[in-house]
Amino acid sequence: MLKTIEPQAAAGALVWREREGRLEVLLVHRPRYRDWSWPKGKVEPGEHPLTTACREVAEETGHPVILGIPLPTVCYRIAGGRRKRVYYWAARIARDDDAPAIRVRPAVQRADPQEIDRVRWCEVGRARKILTRRSDRVPLDSLTARWRAGLLETRAVIVLRHGKAVGREKWAEGELTRPLTGRGRRQAEECVPLLAAFGVREVWTSPWRRCRQTVKPYARAAKLTRHDVPAVTEAAAHQSPGGAARAMRRALASEHSLVLCTHRPVLRALFGIVAEAALPDRRVRREIPARDPYLRTAEMLVVHVATRPTLALGLPPQQAIATERHRPT
């Protein structure tokens, strides 16, 4: 039997900004290959692609970034006939108010000039012409289309299922105090760079112990206060699903990127509200988990909410324009 060779995984971002009504993107030049491309790099063993994208952009451009919507993945062949798969996100340069997310990231060293010798802002039309690899135009075209629709500037609302908890049959002290297992605590630590990638600035959680423990490492590292949301406990959501739904609506309307940590039985009510916010985009609605258990332990649904929806299109104020799912590696 022939062994299947997995594609080499890499990740990067299309860093964008607006200047005088024009969209510009950040390109890097690699002298070894004599090409212009997007800042990107290989996913290291045990590293999540979200972390790779943030690290590589910072190394190659000198700018820490906040990730936005996912963009089309690019695949191509590299030396030796192996395929390479590159995951891309839209990204903006971090601002002063992104300090909580940036402070949890490890320091990075700038790439050697022999690896990256030039970094250049280009208007998107110009960038499309000078990109060396034709396939790199695919995520650029997607980015440009979103910008023209007024749907590129976003904030992230992350619904996180708590990490692996001690089984009910093994814990006699009640549901409110049932804690995470050792594996669950490791998952909580591994969620930190994933939440930081999206610039999370508010931490909301069910007050039950296993949820608080799941978001504690990020809140501590980012120096943020955890806000208890009693409406998203299992008991409260069972008695009054409307309370959980209202909490989700408040999250979608928040001014900042946030994480809301909750329990599996609550996810159905929360995702119903996300589906409402995704209308009239059926594609986004289909991406929302619709079957129990909805998310695995420590898995998150990242909902990208447009901060400047195009009113001419009749979009609601909290329009969910994209979603993605992630879990610690």
N, C-alpha and C positions, 0 to 999 in steps of 0.2 A: 504494500500500500504506500502510495506517495504521500510524503508529509506536506501538509499545507503550510506555506510560509506566510505568516501574518504580515500585513503591510507595516512599515515603519511609521510610528505615530509621531506627529509634530503638532504644534499649536502656535497661534499668533493672533494678531489683531490688526484691523484697519482703523488706525487712529485718525479721527476727523475733527475738523473745526469749521466754523463759518467766518468768512472775512468779506465784508462789504457785499453781503448777499450772495456770496459764492461758497461752494463746498470745496474744502481742501483736505487732502489726506497726506499722511507722512510715509515717505518711501525711504528705504535704506539701500546703499550700494555695497556690494560684496566684491572686493578686488580679486579674490581668488577665482570667482566665477565670471567676473566682469559683467555683472547683471544688476538690475534694479528690481527690487521685490518688496514684499511686506515684511515687517519685523516678525520673526518666527524662530522656532527651534525645536529640537527633538525632546520628546517627553522622556524624562529620566525615569529609571526603575522606581516604582512605588509612588510616582508623582501623578497628580491629577492634571488633565489637560488645561483646566481653568488656571491652576497654579503656574503651569508652563507658560501659558499665554502672557500672564502678568509679568512673570520673571523675565522672559525673553524680550518683551517690549522694553522693559526698564533697562536691561543690559545693552540692548542695541541702539536705543534712542536717548537714554538718560532720563526718560520721563516715566514716573509711576502713573498707571492708568486705572480707570474704572471700566469694567466690561459692561457692554450693553447687549443688544439683541444678537443672537447667533446668526451667522452668515453661512452661505453654502460652503460645504467642505470641498476641498480640491484634492484630487488624486492624480499621481503621475509616476512614471518609472524613473528610477535613479540608477546609479552605477551598479553593475552586477545583475541587472534585470529585476531587482526587487522593486515593489511598489511603495510609494510614500503617500500617506494620508494626512492632510493638514486641516486641522479644525480652526475656524476663524470666528471671531466676534467683532462687532463694532466696538469702539472704545473711545473714551475721551480722556484728556489729561486730567489727573486729579487736581482738585482745588483745595483751598485751605480747610473748607468744611468737610473734606473727606479724611481728615486727620485720623479719626477713630479706626477706619479700615486700613489706612496706610501704616499706622504704627504697629500693627500686628504682623506685618510682613518682614521677613529677614532682609537685611541690607544686601544689595547686589553690587557687583563690580561692572563697570562699563566694559563692553566688548573691546578686544584688542583692535587697533587700527588695521591690522592685517586681515581681520575678519570683517569689520564694518568701518569703512573710511569716510563715508558721507551719509548724512541724514538730511532729507529735503522735503519741505512742504510743497505740494503741487496741487493746482486746481484739477478737479477730477478728469476733465477732458484731456489735459496735458498728461496726467498720470496714466491714463489708458493707453496713450501712445508710447510712453517710454518704458512701461512694464515689459520686462524681457520675456517672461513666460506668458503665453496667451491665456492659459487657464487661470492666471491671477486676475484676469478681468472679470471672471464670473462673480466673485464676492464683491468686487467694485461696482458692478452693474446693479447688484441687489442693494448695496448701500446707497447708491445714487437714487434709485427708485424710491426707497423709504424716505430719503431726505426731501425729495420733490413732493411727496405726499404729506410732509409735515410729521412723519412718524419715526424719526430717527432719535430724537432726544427722549430718553426714557428714564424711569426709575424702576427698581426691582422690588417686588413684593414676594417674599419667599415663604412658602408653607413647608415646614419641616416636621416630619414625624420623629418622635423622640427615639433615642438609641435603644439598643437591646436591653430589656429590663429583666430583673429576676422574675421567674414564673409565679403566677398567682398562687399555685399550689404550694410554693416554697416560702411564701411570705404571709405570716399570720397577723401582721400588724395593721392591715387595711390598705386600700388602694391609694390613699393620699400619700403614703410614705414609701410605697414600693420603689426601690432604687434601681439604678442601672447596674448591669453586670460589669465585670472587668472589660469585656468586649465593648459594651455600651459606652463606657468611659473613654475607651480609645477612639471610638467613633466620634464622640463629642469633640475630642481634641482635633481629630482629622477634619471636622467640619469648619474649623477656624479659617483656614486659607480660602475655602470655597465661599464662605460668607464675605470675607474681605474682598474677594475678586469683584463682587457686585456692589461694593461700597456700602454695606449695611451700616446704618447709623441709629437704628432703633431696634430694641430687643423686646419682643412681646412673647409671653409664654403662659401656658396653663400653670397654675400655682402648684400642681401636683409634682412631687419630688422628681420623678424621672424626666419630666420636661425641663424643670429648672436646671437639673444637672446637665442636660444636653446642651443648653445655651450658655451655661456658666463659663466655660473656657473662653468663648468669644467675648462675652460681656466683660470678663476680667481683663483680657488682653487689650481690648479696645477701650477700656475704661468707660464703659457705658452702664447705665442703670437698667436692670431688668424690670419690665412692667408686667405685673400679673394681670391676666385676662380671665377671670373666673368663668365667663360664658363658654370657653372652649375646653373645659374639663369634660370627661366622659359623662359624669352625672348630670351636669348642667345641660349639655347638649341633648342628652336623652330626654330630660324633662321639658326643655324648651329649645328645639332646633332653631327657632327664630333668633334667639340670642346669639348663637354662633354665627348665623348668617349676618346679623348686624355688625358683629365684630369684624367679619371679613370685608364688609362694605367700608368700614372705617379704615381698615388697612389699605384698601385700594385707593382711598381718598387721601391718604397721608402724603405730606409734602416730601418725605424722605424715603430712601430705600430702607426696608425693614425685614426682619424675620419674625414669623409667628410659629412657635413650636406647640404642637398639639398631639392628639391621640388618633389612632386608626379609626375608631367609630365616629369621630367628628369630621373626618375628611369629606365625606359625602356632602354634608351641608355646606362646607366651605367651597368645595369645587363647583357646586351648583351656582354659587354667586360668581365665581370666576367665569363660568360658562356664559352667564348673563352679560358680563362685562366684555366678553369676546365677540358678541354679536355686533355686526352682521358677518364677521369673518368665520365661515364654517371650517376653514382649514385649522385655525387656532383652536376652535372648539373641539375638533376631533383629537387634538393632542392632549386634552385634559383627561387624566385617568378616570375611567368610568366603571371599573370593576373592583370589588373588594379583593385584596386589601388596599388598593389605590396606590400606596407607597410602601416600600419596605422600610425596616427600621433604619433611621438616620438618613433616609432619602428625602430629597427636597424637590418641590415643584417651584421653579423660578418663573414668576409671572412678570413680563415686561409691560409696564403701563406707560402709555404716551403722556408726556408732560405738556405737549402743545398739540393736541388733536386738531385736525383740519376741520373747522366748523362747517365748511362748505360741503363736506361729505356727510354731514349729519351724524358725526360720531359722538358718543356720550363723553362726559368730562373725564371718566376713568376708563379709557379704552384699553383693554388688554390686547396688545398687538402681536405678542409672541410668547411661547412658553418653552421651557426645557426642563429636563429632569437630571439630577446629579446625585451621586452617593459617594462617600469616601471610598478610595480605592482599596 
